[in-house]
Amino acid sequence: MGSKKRIPAGTQWGDIVGYSRAMRIGNMIEVAGTAAIDENGTVVGVNDPYAQTRFILTKIEKVLKQVGGTMKDVVRTRIFVTDISRWEEIGRAHGEFFKDIKPVTSMVEVKALISPEMIVEIEATAILSES
């Protein structure tokens, strides 16, 4: 299975809920549900799903680098949204990151996320190439 490397959540919910932002096990990286929360705990892009999606994917890109991956290694994303009617804005931002990579993905409407200002949350799975 390989050794585990964890990246702390870095949010108030990490310790309360008991989760990590990302975990690398061998050549696989799992990135937890990521919302548009900056380092000060402020929601970025309130009521703007495009801005939230871009911010989230930038956060995912940074955490992947911390454990030795890149966006090119992403094989799956799961997108949770509170208003599916705004899918095109979310999809456009996702496409800007994954236009040529084209991971499998799901976009699912949910009733709510942990804070009403959060309207998009994304998980990612990456598999590093064998070298």
VOMARMAR-300696 format. One record per residue (C-alpha): residue number from 1; residue in one letter; z, x, y. Coordinates in steps of 0.5 Angstrom, whole numbers. Layout:
% residues N
(NUM; "A"; (Z; X; Y))
...
***
This chain:
% residues 131
(1; "M"; (0; 0; 0))
(2; "G"; (1; 6; 5))
(3; "S"; (6; 7; 10))
(4; "K"; (8; 2; 15))
(5; "K"; (8; 3; 23))
(6; "R"; (10; -2; 27))
(7; "I"; (9; -3; 35))
(8; "P"; (15; -7; 38))
(9; "A"; (13; -14; 41))
(10; "G"; (15; -12; 48))
(11; "T"; (17; -19; 50))
(12; "Q"; (24; -23; 50))
(13; "W"; (21; -27; 44))
(14; "G"; (20; -21; 40))
(15; "D"; (28; -20; 38))
(16; "I"; (29; -27; 38))
(17; "V"; (24; -29; 33))
(18; "G"; (24; -22; 30))
(19; "Y"; (17; -20; 30))
(20; "S"; (13; -14; 32))
(21; "R"; (7; -14; 37))
(22; "A"; (3; -10; 31))
(23; "M"; (3; -7; 24))
(24; "R"; (-1; -2; 21))
(25; "I"; (0; -1; 13))
(26; "G"; (-5; 4; 11))
(27; "N"; (-12; 2; 14))
(28; "M"; (-10; -5; 16))
(29; "I"; (-8; -7; 22))
(30; "E"; (-5; -14; 24))
(31; "V"; (-4; -16; 31))
(32; "A"; (1; -22; 32))
(33; "G"; (-1; -28; 37))
(34; "T"; (-2; -25; 43))
(35; "A"; (-1; -29; 50))
(36; "A"; (-3; -27; 57))
(37; "I"; (4; -24; 59))
(38; "D"; (4; -18; 63))
(39; "E"; (9; -12; 63))
(40; "N"; (14; -16; 68))
(41; "G"; (14; -22; 63))
(42; "T"; (9; -26; 68))
(43; "V"; (4; -30; 65))
(44; "V"; (-3; -28; 68))
(45; "G"; (-9; -33; 69))
(46; "V"; (-5; -39; 70))
(47; "N"; (-10; -45; 68))
(48; "D"; (-15; -40; 67))
(49; "P"; (-17; -39; 60))
(50; "Y"; (-23; -34; 61))
(51; "A"; (-18; -30; 65))
(52; "Q"; (-12; -31; 60))
(53; "T"; (-17; -29; 54))
(54; "R"; (-20; -23; 58))
(55; "F"; (-12; -20; 59))
(56; "I"; (-10; -22; 52))
(57; "L"; (-16; -18; 49))
(58; "T"; (-15; -12; 53))
(59; "K"; (-7; -12; 51))
(60; "I"; (-10; -13; 43))
(61; "E"; (-15; -7; 45))
(62; "K"; (-9; -3; 47))
(63; "V"; (-4; -4; 42))
(64; "L"; (-10; -2; 37))
(65; "K"; (-11; 4; 40))
(66; "Q"; (-3; 6; 39))
(67; "V"; (-4; 5; 31))
(68; "G"; (-11; 9; 31))
(69; "G"; (-16; 3; 31))
(70; "T"; (-21; 0; 36))
(71; "M"; (-24; -6; 37))
(72; "K"; (-30; -4; 33))
(73; "D"; (-25; -5; 27))
(74; "V"; (-23; -12; 28))
(75; "V"; (-26; -16; 23))
(76; "R"; (-22; -23; 25))
(77; "T"; (-19; -26; 31))
(78; "R"; (-16; -33; 31))
(79; "I"; (-16; -36; 38))
(80; "F"; (-11; -42; 39))
(81; "V"; (-12; -46; 45))
(82; "T"; (-8; -52; 49))
(83; "D"; (-15; -55; 51))
(84; "I"; (-21; -54; 47))
(85; "S"; (-25; -57; 52))
(86; "R"; (-25; -51; 55))
(87; "W"; (-28; -47; 49))
(88; "E"; (-34; -44; 53))
(89; "E"; (-30; -40; 58))
(90; "I"; (-25; -37; 52))
(91; "G"; (-32; -36; 48))
(92; "R"; (-35; -32; 54))
(93; "A"; (-29; -28; 55))
(94; "H"; (-29; -27; 47))
(95; "G"; (-36; -25; 47))
(96; "E"; (-36; -20; 52))
(97; "F"; (-31; -16; 48))
(98; "F"; (-34; -17; 41))
(99; "K"; (-42; -19; 43))
(100; "D"; (-44; -13; 38))
(101; "I"; (-38; -13; 33))
(102; "K"; (-38; -20; 31))
(103; "P"; (-31; -21; 27))
(104; "V"; (-30; -28; 24))
(105; "T"; (-26; -32; 28))
(106; "S"; (-23; -39; 29))
(107; "M"; (-21; -43; 35))
(108; "V"; (-16; -48; 34))
(109; "E"; (-13; -53; 39))
(110; "V"; (-6; -54; 39))
(111; "K"; (-1; -58; 42))
(112; "A"; (3; -53; 46))
(113; "L"; (4; -45; 46))
(114; "I"; (11; -42; 47))
(115; "S"; (11; -43; 55))
(116; "P"; (7; -49; 58))
(117; "E"; (3; -43; 63))
(118; "M"; (0; -40; 57))
(119; "I"; (-6; -44; 55))
(120; "V"; (-9; -38; 50))
(121; "E"; (-6; -34; 44))
(122; "I"; (-10; -29; 40))
(123; "E"; (-9; -26; 33))
(124; "A"; (-13; -20; 30))
(125; "T"; (-14; -17; 24))
(126; "A"; (-17; -10; 24))
(127; "I"; (-19; -5; 18))
(128; "L"; (-20; 2; 19))
(129; "S"; (-26; 5; 16))
(130; "E"; (-24; 10; 10))
(131; "S"; (-25; 17; 12))
***
